[in-house]
Amino acid sequence: MGSVQPVEAPDYSPEGISSFREILDDSEYINERDFYGAFDGEKMVGVLGREKPHT
């Protein structure tokens, strides 16, 4: 797996990008979800996160 690249989000405000980055730093939030990436070759073009099922 490669290194993390800067986020390109031309359609989002600086405040929206900041909120998104805060979520990524919240380990409890992240650990409660499964994440899947969509790739075009080696470039990540999308991501999907979903809450893990409660057991």
Sequence and secondary structure as in RCSB ss.txt:
>XXXX:A:sequence
MGSVQPVEAPDYSPEGISSFREILDDSEYINERDFYGAFDGEKMVGVLGREKPHT
>XXXX:A:secstr
         TTS HHHHHHHHHHHT HHHHHTEEEEEEEETTEEEEEEEEE    
